[in-house]
Amino acid sequence: MRIISFNANGIRSAASKGFFDWWRAQDADVTCIQETKAQEDQLADPAFRPDGHHCFYRDATTKKGYSGVAIYARREPDEVRTALGWAPFDEEGRYIEARFGKLSVVSFYIPSGSSGEERQGFKFEVMTWLKPILDEWLASGRHYVLCGDWNIVRSALDIRNWKSNQKNSGCLPAERAWLNGLIGEDGGSDGTPGPRKGWIDTYRSLHPQGEDYTWWSNRGGARANNVGWRIDYQLATPGLEPRRCAISAEPRFSDHAPYLVEYAVDGSIR
């Protein structure tokens, strides 16, 4: 089973840069996209309804052209969910879930707090509200893959300039403690104890000392100098075994890189 997660920073922009040509060659079973930055009626072009896939969008209703998530699936899901029950989060278009039997694949876009105190406060609210939901999913007996831009690094391995970002959103101690407190111990934490049977950070489980990034600022030649952050994840429930993963930094379709994981399952969602 092959799953891709990708923050497009505008799906129409990514398409114009060749994303869908690259994507077709990846042979993914499910693709989770964040920051579509479009309303569904703006995506009538066949490019956004690729042949052989079932396509589902959850747009922002509070602000057009903002946020938005999507899922493309080779097999038609049994069910698609687009709301978790809290309007301030749901209406920004930050969650969509496709269910295939006992497997759920989720496309998440966790808020950034980099624009100021108000949005950082909202990010902390989201984190507090989301934690029991994630705990419930983990204990449910279903298999989950949580894809998306979480806007948080886990440790010094996940960011080039660790020390200078300690007071910046995405690298704040409270944010890291929250994320690392969800994930089972895998050597990739900042020292925060993880639960014994927590979520699997698929990249870190395969690359315990890896220092790859998924996002680079558009300023100051960050990408050319590889001054990046790893903030895009696929978190999986125990029992879903990641066999291989790849962060595709080139070619460039966005300020984020697509992240692909191949799981050792029976291929039942094909």
N, C-alpha and C positions, 0 to 999 in steps of 0.2 A: 504494500500500500504506500503510495507516494502522495505527500501533502505539501503544498507550497503556502507560505504566508508572505504577504507583500504589502507594505504601505506604499501606495502609488503616488501619494501627494498630488492627486488629481488623475483619475483614470483616463481621461481624455488626453491629458498631457503625456502620460506614460505610453498610451497607444501610439501617439504621434512619434515617439522615440523608438518604436519597434518592439514594445513589450510583448504583444500578442504573437509576433513571429517567433520570439524566443520561447514564449510559454508553450506553444504547440509542440516544440521539440522536447519538452520535459516529460511528457507522458504522465501528467499528474492525475490522480484519481479525484482529489479535491483541492481547490485553490481558494484561499481566504484572502480577501483584499480589504485593506483599510484606507481611509481618507479618499473615498471615491470623488468627493467634492463635486457631486452632480446629483440632480434629481433623476429618477428613473425615466421620466419622459424625455430626457435629454440624451438617453442612451439607446435610441431606437435603431441606430446603425447596426447591421449584422456583426460588425467587429466586436460589439459588446454582448452578442448572443451567439457565441461560437458553436458551430455545428458539433453535435455529439455530446453536448453538455447541457445540464439544467442550470439556469442562472437565476439567482435570487439577490435582491438588493434591499437594504434597509437605509433609507435616506434620513437625513436630519429634517425635522419638521419645524424646528425653531428658527432656522436660518438657512436659506437656500444656498447651495454651493459650498456647504460646510460639512466637515466630517464625513460620515457615511461609510457603511461596510457592505461587503458582498461575499457570496459563496458561489463558486462554479463547481458542479459535481458531475462526474461521468455517469453515475447511476442516480436515478431519481430518488430523493430522500423519502422516507416514510412520513416525515413531518419536518416543517421548518418553523422555528420560533424566532420572533423579532423583538420581544420585550421581556424584561425581568421584573417589572412591576414597580419601578420607581421612575416617574415621568421625567425628572430633570436629566437622568442618564439616558433613558430610552429615547426621548425625543431629540437627542443630539445624534442619533444614529450610530450607536457605539457597540451594538451586539446583534449578532445573528447566529443561529444554531441550526445545523442540519442533522437529522437523526436517521441513522441507518441501522435497523435492528437494535443491538445493544451498544452501538457506537454513536457518540455525539462528536461532531466537529464544530468548533465555535470560532467565529471571527470576532475578536475584541479590539477595541480602540480605547485604551485607558487615557484619560485626559492628561494633557501637559499642564504644568504650572508655571512655565517659563515666562508667561506674559505678565505676571504680577501676583500680588497677594490674593486677590479675589479668586483667580483660577487655581492657585495653589491650595486655597482653602477648599474649593470644590473637589480637587483631586483627593485630598485627605478624606473628605466626606464619602467619595466613591469607594476608596479603599476600605473604610470602616464598614460601609454597607455591603460591599462585595464579599468580604471575608467569610461570613457564615454561609453564603451561597456556594462558594468554592469548597468549603469544608463539607457541605451537604453533598455536593457532586462527588467529591472524593470518596465519601463513605457509602455512596448509593449502590455500588455494584455494577454500574454502567462503566463502559470505557469512554474516556473523554480525551480529546486533543484540543487544547486551548491555544489557538494561534493568535498572533497579533502584536501590535505595537503597545508595549506596556509602559513606555516612557520612564523606565527605571533601570539602572545598572545594578548588578549584584555585588561586584567587588572590583578591586584594582585591576583584575584581569580583563575587565569588560569596558575599560575606558582608558584612553591614552594619558590624559592629564588628570590623574586621580586626586592629587593633593589640592590642586587649584580649583577643583569643582565641588569641594565638600559642602559649600553653602549654596550650591546651585540646584534648582529643581531637576530631578532625575537622578541625583547622586546624594540627596539628603539622607542622613542616618536613619530617620524615621521611615523613609520610603524603602530603603534597603532592608531594614529590619522587617518590614511588612512582607516584602516579596520573599526574602530568604526564610521567613517564618512559615511560608507555604510549602517550600521545596524540601524534599528529603535530603539528608546530608550527602553531598557528592564532591566535596573538596572545592567547590566554586564559590562558597559563601564569603562574606566579609567577617565571619566569626559568629554571626547570629546562629544559634542552634536551630536546626530544622527538625521537623517531626520525623519519627522513625519510619513512618509510611506516608511520606508526603508526595507531592507532585514531582515528576521527573523533569528536570531541565535537559531536554534532549541534546542540545549542543554540548553542555558541560559534561554530560554522562559519557559522551564519545570523545571529548577533548578536554580532559581534566585540567590541563595547563594551557589551553588554547587562548590566544589573544586576538581573536578576530572580531570585527565590528560590523554592525548592520546599518548605522546611520552616521552621516558626516554633515556638519554645518556647511551651508553654502558660502560661508565667509572665510576669508583669510587662507584660501588654498587648503582647507582642512582635508578634503578628499585626496588631493595630490600628495599630501604629506601623511596620509593615513592617520589623521588625528580624529579618531572616531569613538563611537559609543556602541555597545551591544545592548539594544533595548527592544529588539524584536525576538520573540520567543515562540517555541512550540512546547508547551508544558503538557505532559501526558500522565495518565493514571498508571500506577504500577501494573505490570502485566502487558502493557504495550511496549514492545522492545524496539527502540530505535537501532537500526543496523548501520545507517549511513546518513550523513547530513552534508549540506553544501550551502555556503553563503556566496551568492553570485554577485560580487561587487562590480563586475564588468559583464556586458555593457551596462551603461548607466541609464536607467529609466526614471529615476527618482532620487531624492536625497537619501532614501533607504535602499537596501539591497534585498532582493527576494531570498527567502530562506526555505530550503527544501529538506524534508526528512523522509527517509524510506523506513517503514516499519515492518517488522517480521510478523505479519498476520496472514491470514489465509486468502486475502484478496477478495473478501466477500462483498466489498462495496464496488467492485468493478462491474 
